[in-house]
Amino acid sequence: MTGLPWDASYHDGPAPWDIGGPQPAIVRLAAEGRFAGAVLDAGCGSGENALHVAALGLPVLGIDVAETALARARAKAGERGIEAEFAVADALHLERLGRGFETVLDCGLFHTFDGDERLGYVSSLASVTERGGTAFVLCFSDRAPGTGPHPVGEEELRGPFAAVGGWDVVAVEPDRVHTRYHDDGAPAWLATIKRI
């Protein structure tokens, strides 16, 4: 999967999903102590969520296919004195990372895949999520008007995890994804999924 189309999103200023800080839902999860152990931020973009979690003292790897976004993430980490790792990687082949994570964060990546890709992506997540670990998925929802692109139905979110197996979808709750075009956020799902 080439990163060029995604990389282009960062060439003329912030990408539509780059709000200059972490997503409020991620800040809330962090405040609740929901991140633990080594953390993977899949599709980290310019790193705001990864940096927020890393500032808590957790080891964080942010991966993306957009090299411009990763360069910005590294620069922010340096400017803020936060230790975090950022690398180019394909979310459909996470096994190539050769490591495991207790917590995985997906903020805005799941909904970019089509149905068949979602199965491959969930299998890829399984290859790096430790047993007993947790994946958090924040994605656009089809529940209300004013959603972002590629909204996902609740069953479209649950289905791939059930089909791949080895996962327990603990909760799928309504939330918001903030973008540069949605002042109060767009309708979203926040899923908590345990690796069993």
C-alpha positions in Angstrom: 0.0 0.0 0.0 1.6 3.3 -1.1 1.6 6.2 1.3 1.6 8.8 -1.4 -2.1 9.8 -1.4 -2.0 10.0 2.4 1.2 11.9 2.4 -0.2 14.5 0.0 -2.8 15.3 2.6 -0.1 17.0 4.7 1.6 19.0 1.9 -0.5 22.2 2.0 -1.0 22.6 5.7 -2.7 20.4 8.3 -4.7 17.4 7.0 -8.5 17.6 7.7 -8.1 15.2 10.6 -5.2 17.1 12.1 -6.7 19.3 14.8 -3.5 20.4 16.5 -4.0 18.3 19.6 -5.1 14.8 20.6 -8.7 13.7 20.1 -10.9 14.4 23.2 -11.9 10.7 23.3 -8.2 9.7 23.5 -7.6 12.3 26.2 -10.5 10.8 28.2 -9.3 7.3 27.8 -5.8 8.3 29.0 -7.3 10.2 32.0 -9.1 7.0 32.9 -5.9 5.0 32.8 -7.0 2.8 29.9 -3.6 2.7 28.2 -1.1 0.2 29.6 2.2 -1.4 28.6 3.7 -0.8 25.2 1.3 1.1 23.0 0.9 1.1 19.2 -0.9 4.0 17.5 -1.9 2.6 14.1 -2.3 5.4 11.5 -0.8 8.0 13.9 -0.7 10.9 11.4 1.3 13.8 12.8 1.4 12.1 16.2 -0.8 14.1 18.6 -2.5 11.1 20.1 0.7 9.1 20.3 2.5 12.0 22.0 -0.3 12.5 24.5 -0.1 8.9 25.5 3.8 8.9 25.5 3.7 12.0 27.8 2.2 9.6 30.4 5.5 7.7 30.5 4.3 4.8 28.3 6.5 3.4 25.4 4.6 4.4 22.2 5.2 3.4 18.6 3.2 5.5 16.1 3.1 4.1 12.6 1.7 5.5 9.3 2.3 5.4 5.6 2.6 9.2 5.3 6.3 10.1 5.7 5.5 13.9 5.9 3.2 13.2 8.8 5.8 11.1 10.6 8.4 13.8 10.1 6.1 16.3 11.8 5.4 13.8 14.6 9.1 13.4 15.3 9.7 17.1 15.2 6.9 17.7 17.8 8.3 15.0 20.0 11.7 16.7 19.9 10.2 20.2 20.6 8.1 18.9 23.5 10.8 16.7 25.0 8.6 13.6 24.7 10.1 10.2 24.0 8.1 8.4 21.3 9.0 6.3 18.3 7.5 6.9 14.8 8.0 4.6 11.8 6.7 4.0 8.3 4.7 0.8 8.3 1.7 -0.8 6.5 -1.2 -1.3 8.9 -2.2 -4.4 6.8 1.1 -6.1 7.6 1.8 -5.2 11.2 3.5 -8.6 11.8 6.5 -7.1 10.0 7.1 -4.9 13.1 8.2 -8.1 14.9 6.9 -6.9 18.3 3.8 -7.0 20.5 1.7 -4.3 22.2 -0.5 -4.4 25.3 -2.6 -1.5 23.9 -3.4 -0.6 20.3 -5.0 2.7 19.3 -6.7 3.2 16.0 -8.0 6.7 15.6 -9.5 7.2 12.2 -7.9 4.3 10.4 -10.5 1.5 10.5 -13.1 3.5 8.5 -10.6 4.1 5.6 -10.6 0.4 4.7 -13.3 -1.4 2.6 -14.9 -4.6 3.8 -12.3 -7.1 2.6 -9.5 -4.9 3.8 -11.0 -4.7 7.2 -10.7 -8.5 7.7 -7.0 -8.2 6.7 -6.5 -5.3 9.0 -8.1 -7.0 12.0 -5.9 -10.1 11.3 -2.9 -7.7 11.2 -3.9 -6.2 14.5 -4.2 -9.7 16.0 -0.6 -10.4 15.0 0.7 -7.6 17.3 -1.8 -7.3 20.1 -0.8 -9.3 23.1 -3.3 -11.8 24.6 -5.2 -9.9 27.3 -4.4 -6.6 25.5 -6.9 -4.0 24.4 -7.5 -2.3 21.1 -9.4 1.0 21.0 -11.0 2.0 17.7 -12.4 5.4 17.1 -14.1 5.7 13.7 -16.8 7.7 11.9 -20.3 6.4 12.6 -23.3 6.2 10.4 -25.7 7.0 13.3 -26.4 10.7 12.6 -26.2 13.3 9.9 -23.0 15.4 9.5 -20.7 12.4 9.7 -17.3 12.3 8.1 -16.3 10.3 5.0 -16.7 6.5 5.0 -19.1 6.2 8.0 -19.3 2.7 9.5 -22.3 0.9 10.9 -22.0 -0.8 14.3 -22.2 -4.2 12.8 -19.6 -3.3 10.2 -17.3 -2.5 13.1 -18.1 -5.6 15.1 -18.2 -8.0 12.2 -14.5 -8.3 11.2 -13.4 -8.9 14.8 -16.0 -11.6 15.1 -15.0 -13.1 11.8 -11.3 -13.2 12.5 -11.8 -14.6 16.0 -9.6 -14.2 19.1 -11.3 -10.9 20.0 -14.0 -9.9 22.4 -15.8 -6.7 21.5 -16.4 -5.4 25.0 -18.2 -2.2 24.0 -19.1 0.0 21.0 -20.2 3.4 22.3 -21.3 6.6 20.5 -18.6 9.3 20.6 -17.2 12.1 18.5 -14.3 12.5 16.1 -13.1 16.1 15.8 -11.9 17.4 12.5 -11.0 20.8 11.0 -14.5 20.7 9.5 -16.6 19.6 12.5 -16.5 22.1 15.3 -18.1 19.8 17.8 -16.9 16.6 16.2 -18.5 14.2 13.8 -20.6 11.2 15.0 -18.3 8.3 15.8 -18.0 4.9 17.5 -15.5 4.2 20.2 -14.9 0.5 20.4 -13.1 -1.3 23.2 -11.9 -4.7 22.0 -10.0 -7.3 24.1 -7.6 -9.8 22.6 -8.4 -13.2 24.0 
